[in-house]
Amino acid sequence: MMNTATTGLAAGMALGFAAYFGGFWAFLLVLVLGTVGLIVGLVVQGDLDLHARRQR
């Protein structure tokens, strides 16, 4: 299983490759899709409850 440092390293390398080979817009696309993937993963895993944030 990957720890936090390894996950951060992989994410940084993916963003770096996207910026180098695809330019700024590819970097932004990878960043946005990575953030969406992180949120979906946290919801599925049960670490993030979106319903609790909506009720204020």
Order of alpha helices (4+ residues) and beta strands (2+ residues): alpha-alpha-alpha
